[in-house]
Amino acid sequence: MNTTYNESLSAASGKESWKRGDTAKRVYDFETREQSVSQRDFAKNNNVPRSSLRYWVARKNNIDA
């Protein structure tokens, strides 16, 4: 069996990697949404784990620039 380290790592974690452009778009869409839509509902409607969305938003808010 010839499996590279990267292939075995992604198979073991089972986590999906998000591209920077996709995450930025989802954070932007979340921040410009109607205020009546909760973070939980937004994540569910956009097929994003709520924990990932919460992390992305928190990370953006902590940028020094």
Buried (B, 14 or more C-beta within 10 A) or exposed (E): EEEEEEEEEEEEEEEEEBEEEEBEEBBEEBEEBEEEEEEEEBBEEEEBEBEBBBEBBEEBEEEEE
